[in-house]
């Protein structure tokens, strides 16, 4: 199947959400057998047609035979889909060319695997070319092997992220920019490339430690958790909001975008196990409960399931319809 790139109108506002005060997103097929041009284009177009609000990508560069750390979800075994991983920003660029409304996010992009000035240029370019639809989601990753592969130290990740955020913010805010830090030096330069969103695209951070949650509260525009029992989620979010207020920030300016990686079962699972496993209907119930608990946006990723693209398309339509309808 060939896919001609259309000329698209300027992005407009999303669909009415009178039924539910929570945005709903969908992960692109950037991992596994569906990770190809046709898969990304088909999912992007159908997501926009179905009324999804956003499209998201993850970031994986290795699938080691003997990883140095266990996969942090489920039984600790890395899913086979990660053996085939597309570049997240290139994939979002393709999605941007075939959509005109949905926002484009990374959950998460590992912000430490390249120099921050290169990252700033890539992110700014994508925001500009997409008409200001980018949400920059950054994380630290969990696997030391990937840091070894890119020549970046595993130790000191938090400090490296802080300085990366300094460079990004400075690059976006100034027409003339320079940086001198413990890890990076940027000679004074004119910055003519500016993002469409001013002063900058929103920056969201993945975090679960106290230090990480404090960084979200003090330095970011929002938080990127993964699905967990809602009492734990709301407890951690309360920590973020309290830290933001202590830092003199308006807590209401922060938002929470929740990632759900469903393990679909034919039979209803024990409610205590959710969100680890369950029927599609149980995940729909979980999403609606998350909205009531204050989650601003939730996106679902069917990419780790054994479903083919046609089955995933059916699940995609049923999920957004069920969440919005209640």
C-alpha positions in Angstrom: 0.0 0.0 0.0 1.4 3.4 -0.9 0.7 6.4 1.2 0.8 9.9 -0.4 1.3 12.7 2.0 -1.7 15.1 1.8 -1.6 18.9 2.2 -3.1 19.4 5.6 -5.0 22.4 7.1 -3.7 24.2 10.1 -4.4 22.2 13.3 -7.7 23.1 15.0 -9.0 22.4 18.4 -10.0 18.9 19.4 -13.4 17.4 19.5 -16.0 18.3 22.1 -15.6 16.4 25.3 -18.9 17.1 27.0 -19.1 13.5 28.0 -15.8 13.3 29.8 -13.4 15.8 31.2 -10.3 13.9 30.2 -8.4 13.7 27.0 -7.8 10.3 25.4 -4.7 9.3 23.5 -3.4 6.3 21.6 0.2 4.9 21.2 1.5 4.6 17.7 2.8 1.2 16.6 6.5 2.0 16.9 7.4 -1.4 18.3 6.9 -5.0 17.0 5.6 -6.3 13.7 3.3 -3.4 13.0 6.1 -0.8 13.3 6.2 0.4 9.7 5.0 3.1 7.4 1.6 1.7 6.7 1.0 0.9 10.4 1.8 4.4 11.6 -0.2 6.1 8.9 -3.2 3.9 9.4 -3.3 4.3 13.1 -2.7 8.0 12.9 -5.5 8.6 10.5 -8.0 6.3 12.3 -7.2 7.8 15.7 -8.0 11.2 14.4 -11.2 10.0 12.7 -12.3 8.2 15.9 -11.9 11.3 18.0 -8.7 10.5 19.9 -6.9 13.6 21.2 -3.3 12.6 21.0 -0.7 10.1 19.6 2.3 8.9 21.6 5.6 7.1 21.1 8.0 5.4 23.5 11.8 5.1 23.2 13.8 1.9 23.1 17.2 1.3 21.5 18.2 -2.2 22.8 16.6 -5.6 23.4 19.5 -7.3 25.1 19.7 -11.1 25.3 20.8 -10.8 28.9 19.7 -7.4 30.2 21.5 -5.9 33.2 18.2 -5.1 34.9 14.8 -6.8 34.8 11.9 -5.3 32.9 10.1 -3.2 35.5 6.6 -4.5 34.7 4.9 -7.9 35.1 7.2 -10.9 35.3 10.4 -8.9 34.5 10.9 -10.3 31.0 11.2 -7.7 28.3 8.5 -8.0 25.6 9.6 -9.4 22.2 8.1 -6.4 20.5 11.1 -4.3 21.6 13.3 -6.2 19.2 11.9 -4.0 16.5 11.9 -0.3 17.6 11.4 2.8 15.4 12.8 6.2 16.2 10.1 8.0 18.2 10.5 11.5 16.8 10.8 10.4 13.2 7.6 8.3 13.8 5.8 11.3 15.2 6.9 13.4 12.2 5.3 10.8 9.9 2.1 10.9 12.0 2.1 14.7 11.9 2.2 14.6 8.1 -1.0 12.5 8.0 -3.0 14.3 10.7 -4.1 17.8 11.3 -5.6 17.9 14.9 -4.2 15.3 17.3 -1.4 16.3 19.6 1.9 14.4 19.4 3.7 13.2 22.5 6.6 11.1 23.8 6.1 8.9 26.8 8.8 8.7 27.2 11.7 10.0 25.2 15.0 9.3 27.0 16.4 12.8 27.1 19.9 11.8 28.0 21.0 9.7 25.1 22.1 12.7 22.9 23.6 16.1 23.6 20.8 18.5 24.8 21.5 21.0 22.0 20.8 18.3 19.4 17.7 17.3 21.3 16.6 21.0 21.4 16.9 21.2 17.6 15.0 18.0 17.0 12.1 18.9 19.3 11.9 22.4 18.0 11.8 21.2 14.4 9.0 18.7 15.2 6.9 21.3 17.0 7.3 23.8 14.2 6.5 21.4 11.4 3.5 20.0 13.2 2.0 23.4 13.8 2.6 23.4 17.6 1.2 20.0 18.5 4.2 18.6 20.5 4.2 17.4 24.1 7.8 16.7 25.2 7.7 13.7 27.6 11.1 12.9 29.0 12.3 10.1 31.2 15.5 8.5 32.6 14.9 5.0 31.4 15.5 1.8 33.5 18.1 -0.3 31.7 21.8 0.4 32.2 22.6 -1.5 29.0 21.2 1.3 26.8 23.3 3.9 28.6 26.4 1.8 27.9 25.4 1.5 24.2 25.3 5.3 23.7 28.3 6.1 25.9 26.4 8.0 28.6 27.1 7.3 32.3 24.3 5.5 34.2 25.3 7.3 37.4 24.3 10.9 37.8 21.2 10.7 35.6 19.2 13.2 37.6 21.9 15.9 37.4 22.3 15.2 33.7 18.5 15.6 33.2 18.5 18.9 35.2 21.2 20.4 33.0 19.4 19.1 29.9 16.3 20.9 31.0 18.4 24.1 31.5 19.7 23.9 27.9 16.2 23.2 26.5 14.6 26.1 28.3 17.5 28.5 27.4 17.4 27.5 23.8 13.6 28.1 23.5 13.6 31.3 25.5 16.4 33.3 24.0 17.4 34.7 20.6 21.0 34.6 21.7 21.9 31.7 23.8 24.9 30.2 25.6 25.4 27.6 28.4 28.3 26.7 30.7 27.6 23.8 33.0 29.4 20.9 34.6 28.5 18.6 31.7 27.8 20.7 28.7 29.2 23.9 27.1 27.3 25.7 24.4 29.2 28.7 22.9 27.1 31.9 22.4 25.0 31.4 19.4 22.1 33.1 17.6 19.0 30.9 17.8 16.7 31.6 14.8 14.8 28.3 15.0 11.8 28.7 17.3 9.0 26.4 18.3 5.5 27.1 17.1 4.3 27.0 20.8 5.6 29.9 22.7 7.4 30.2 24.9 8.0 26.5 24.6 6.4 23.1 24.1 5.1 21.6 27.3 7.6 19.4 29.1 6.3 16.4 31.0 8.5 14.1 33.1 8.2 10.5 34.1 9.1 10.0 37.8 8.4 7.7 40.7 11.0 8.6 43.3 10.7 11.5 45.8 13.4 13.4 44.0 11.8 12.7 40.6 8.4 13.9 41.8 10.0 17.0 43.2 11.6 17.7 39.8 8.2 17.4 38.1 6.7 19.9 40.6 9.5 22.4 40.3 10.7 22.1 36.7 8.0 20.5 34.5 4.6 21.2 33.0 3.2 17.8 34.1 3.8 14.2 35.1 3.9 11.0 33.1 3.0 8.0 35.3 2.1 4.5 34.1 -1.1 2.8 35.2 -1.3 1.7 38.8 -4.0 1.3 41.4 -5.7 4.7 41.6 -5.1 5.3 45.4 -1.3 5.1 44.7 -1.6 7.3 41.7 -3.5 10.1 43.5 -1.2 9.9 46.5 1.8 10.5 44.3 0.0 13.3 42.5 -0.8 15.0 45.8 2.9 15.0 46.5 3.6 16.7 43.2 1.0 19.4 43.8 2.2 20.0 47.4 5.8 20.4 46.1 4.7 22.7 43.4 2.9 25.0 45.9 6.0 24.9 48.2 8.0 26.1 45.2 5.7 29.0 44.6 4.1 27.5 41.5 0.4 27.3 40.7 -0.4 23.6 41.1 -3.4 23.9 38.8 -1.0 24.6 35.9 0.3 21.1 36.1 -1.3 18.1 34.3 -1.1 14.4 34.6 -0.9 12.1 31.5 -1.4 8.4 32.4 0.0 5.6 30.2 -2.0 2.3 30.2 -0.3 -0.9 28.8 -3.2 -3.4 28.8 -2.8 -7.1 29.3 -6.1 -8.2 27.8 -7.9 -11.3 29.0 -11.0 -13.0 27.9 -12.4 -13.3 31.4 -12.7 -10.6 34.0 -9.6 -10.3 36.2 -9.6 -9.8 39.9 -10.1 -6.0 40.4 -7.1 -5.9 42.7 -4.9 -6.9 39.7 -6.0 -4.1 37.5 -4.4 -2.4 35.7 -2.1 -5.3 35.1 -4.7 -7.6 33.4 -8.4 -7.6 32.5 -11.0 -7.4 29.8 -11.3 -4.3 27.5 -14.4 -3.4 29.5 -12.5 -3.4 32.7 -9.9 -1.1 31.2 -12.7 1.2 30.1 -14.0 1.3 33.6 -10.5 2.0 34.9 -10.1 4.9 32.5 -13.4 6.5 33.6 -12.4 6.0 37.2 -9.1 7.7 36.4 -10.9 10.7 34.9 -13.0 11.0 38.1 -9.8 10.8 40.2 -8.4 13.8 38.4 -6.3 12.4 35.5 -6.1 15.0 32.8 -5.2 12.7 29.9 -4.9 9.0 29.5 -3.5 7.1 26.6 -3.6 3.4 25.8 -0.9 1.3 24.2 -2.0 -1.9 22.6 1.5 -2.4 21.2 2.6 -5.0 23.7 -0.4 -7.3 23.0 -0.2 -10.1 20.4 -3.1 -8.5 18.5 -2.7 -7.8 14.8 -3.3 -4.3 13.4 -6.9 -5.2 12.4 -7.7 -6.5 15.9 -6.0 -3.5 17.5 -8.1 -1.2 15.2 -11.3 -2.8 16.6 -10.0 -2.4 20.2 -9.1 1.2 19.5 -12.6 2.1 18.4 -14.3 0.2 21.2 -12.0 1.7 23.8 -12.6 5.4 23.0 -16.3 4.9 22.4 -16.7 3.1 25.7 -14.7 5.6 27.7 -16.6 8.6 26.3 -20.0 6.9 26.5 -19.6 5.6 30.1 
